[in-house]
Amino acid sequence: MNGSTNTTDHMVRKSVTVAAPLAVAFEVFTAQIEAWWPMASHHIGQADCAAVVIEPRAGGRWFERGVDGSECDWGRVLLWDAPNRVMLMWQLSAQFQFDRSIETEVDVCFTALDAQTTRVDLEHRRLDMYGADAAAMRETFSSPSGWNGMLEHYAQVAGKLAAAART
């Protein structure tokens, strides 16, 4: 697995290699996000998180659903090009609360390396939207509990699900 991370002033980049076919890698990232997203620690609602949902279309919502049925928006889907690319608007403040005025972008590209392997490249852009908190947010998104750790976990889960589907 490639664990390289590069940052610039206004973005975080992360790439991982997933032992899964292109369509499976995309499906696990989007429709099966609950299998790899750390819902216990990475949610914003008052209730425990029961589901993370990315609606499969441009203009769709990206949100969490609490165990009590409550919903908290995280952003929306800007681009849906299955199984090659999804771009999400991340609209959470530096305090991790929904804020319509924050419009950062999580752009995820999926590239088949061969029939059973996919490279996933993630860029979380426009971190300058955080103003004085931009450097701290870049560090948060680059940390082991941010995109670094989450994408490593995603790659492990996607690989296991792909292997189970082949047996």
C-alpha positions as CSV (number, residue, x, y, z in Angstrom):
1,M,0.0,0.0,0.0
2,N,1.3,3.5,-0.9
3,G,1.0,5.7,2.1
4,S,2.4,8.9,0.7
5,T,1.0,12.2,1.7
6,N,1.7,15.7,0.3
7,T,0.4,19.0,1.5
8,T,0.4,22.5,0.2
9,D,-0.9,25.6,1.9
10,H,-4.5,25.0,0.9
11,M,-4.8,21.2,0.3
12,V,-4.0,17.8,1.6
13,R,-3.2,15.0,-0.8
14,K,-3.3,11.3,0.0
15,S,-2.9,8.2,-2.2
16,V,-3.5,4.6,-1.4
17,T,-3.3,1.4,-3.4
18,V,-6.3,-0.9,-2.8
19,A,-6.3,-4.6,-3.5
20,A,-9.8,-4.4,-5.2
21,P,-11.1,-3.9,-8.7
22,L,-12.0,-0.3,-9.7
23,A,-15.8,-0.8,-9.3
24,V,-15.4,-2.4,-5.9
25,A,-13.0,0.3,-4.6
26,F,-15.5,3.0,-5.7
27,E,-18.5,1.1,-4.2
28,V,-16.7,0.6,-0.8
29,F,-15.7,4.3,-0.6
30,T,-19.1,5.7,-1.4
31,A,-22.0,3.2,-0.8
32,Q,-20.3,1.2,1.9
33,I,-18.6,4.2,3.7
34,E,-19.9,2.8,7.0
35,A,-17.6,-0.2,6.6
36,W,-14.5,2.0,7.0
37,W,-15.5,5.5,8.3
38,P,-14.8,5.8,12.1
39,M,-18.4,6.6,13.0
40,A,-17.8,6.4,16.8
41,S,-15.3,9.2,16.7
42,H,-16.0,11.1,13.5
43,H,-19.5,12.3,13.7
44,I,-21.1,15.7,14.5
45,G,-24.6,14.8,15.7
46,Q,-25.7,14.7,19.3
47,A,-26.8,11.1,18.9
48,D,-24.4,8.2,18.2
49,C,-23.9,7.8,14.4
50,A,-25.8,5.0,12.8
51,A,-25.0,5.7,9.2
52,V,-23.0,7.9,6.9
53,V,-24.7,8.5,3.5
54,I,-23.3,9.8,0.2
55,E,-26.3,10.1,-2.2
56,P,-25.1,8.7,-5.5
57,R,-25.6,11.8,-7.8
58,A,-24.3,15.3,-8.4
59,G,-26.3,17.5,-6.1
60,G,-26.9,14.7,-3.6
61,R,-26.4,15.1,0.1
62,W,-23.5,13.9,2.2
63,F,-24.7,13.4,5.8
64,E,-24.8,11.3,8.9
65,R,-27.9,9.7,10.4
66,G,-28.0,9.3,14.2
67,V,-29.3,6.2,16.0
68,D,-32.3,8.3,16.9
69,G,-33.1,9.1,13.2
70,S,-31.7,12.7,13.3
71,E,-29.6,13.8,10.4
72,C,-26.6,16.2,10.2
73,D,-25.4,17.5,6.9
74,W,-21.7,17.4,6.1
75,G,-21.9,18.7,2.6
76,R,-23.0,17.7,-0.8
77,V,-22.0,15.7,-3.9
78,L,-20.4,18.0,-6.5
79,L,-19.5,15.4,-9.1
80,W,-20.5,11.7,-9.4
81,D,-18.6,9.8,-12.1
82,A,-18.8,6.2,-11.0
83,P,-16.5,4.3,-10.8
84,N,-13.8,6.8,-11.6
85,R,-14.4,9.9,-9.5
86,V,-16.5,11.5,-6.8
87,M,-16.1,15.1,-5.5
88,L,-17.7,16.1,-2.3
89,M,-18.3,19.5,-0.8
90,W,-17.1,19.4,2.9
91,Q,-19.0,22.0,4.8
92,L,-17.8,21.5,8.3
93,S,-16.3,24.3,10.3
94,A,-13.0,24.1,12.3
95,Q,-15.3,23.1,15.2
96,F,-16.7,20.3,13.1
97,Q,-20.2,21.8,12.8
98,F,-22.1,22.2,9.6
99,D,-21.5,25.6,8.1
100,R,-23.0,26.5,4.7
101,S,-20.3,29.2,4.2
102,I,-17.4,26.6,4.4
103,E,-16.9,25.1,0.9
104,T,-13.9,22.9,0.9
105,E,-13.7,20.0,-1.7
106,V,-12.8,16.4,-1.2
107,D,-12.0,15.1,-4.7
108,V,-11.4,11.3,-4.9
109,C,-10.1,9.7,-8.1
110,F,-10.0,5.9,-8.7
111,T,-7.6,4.5,-11.2
112,A,-7.4,0.8,-12.1
113,L,-3.8,-0.4,-12.0
114,D,-4.9,-3.9,-13.1
115,A,-8.0,-6.0,-12.9
116,Q,-7.6,-6.5,-9.1
117,T,-5.8,-3.3,-8.0
118,T,-6.9,0.3,-7.8
119,R,-5.1,3.5,-6.9
120,V,-7.2,6.0,-4.9
121,D,-6.0,9.6,-4.9
122,L,-7.7,12.0,-2.6
123,E,-7.3,15.8,-2.5
124,H,-9.0,17.9,0.2
125,R,-8.8,21.4,-1.3
126,R,-9.7,25.0,-0.5
127,L,-8.5,24.7,3.1
128,D,-8.0,28.5,2.9
129,M,-11.7,28.7,3.6
130,Y,-10.8,28.1,7.2
131,G,-9.0,31.5,7.4
132,A,-6.9,31.7,10.6
133,D,-7.7,28.0,11.3
134,A,-6.4,26.8,7.8
135,A,-3.0,25.5,9.0
136,A,-4.5,23.7,12.0
137,M,-7.2,22.1,9.8
138,R,-4.5,21.0,7.3
139,E,-2.7,19.3,10.1
140,T,-5.9,17.7,11.3
141,F,-6.8,16.4,7.9
142,S,-3.1,15.1,7.4
143,S,-3.0,13.4,10.8
144,P,-3.4,9.7,11.6
145,S,-7.0,10.4,12.7
146,G,-7.6,12.4,9.5
147,W,-7.4,11.3,5.9
148,N,-4.1,9.5,6.5
149,G,-5.5,6.9,8.9
150,M,-9.0,6.8,7.4
151,L,-7.7,6.0,3.9
152,E,-5.3,3.4,5.2
153,H,-8.3,1.8,7.0
154,Y,-10.5,2.2,3.9
155,A,-7.8,0.4,1.8
156,Q,-7.7,-2.5,4.3
157,V,-11.5,-2.9,4.4
158,A,-11.9,-2.6,0.6
159,G,-9.2,-5.2,0.1
160,K,-10.9,-7.6,2.6
161,L,-14.3,-7.1,1.0
162,A,-12.9,-7.7,-2.5
163,A,-11.1,-10.9,-1.3
164,A,-14.3,-12.2,0.3
165,A,-16.2,-11.5,-2.9
166,R,-13.7,-13.6,-4.9
167,T,-14.1,-16.7,-2.6
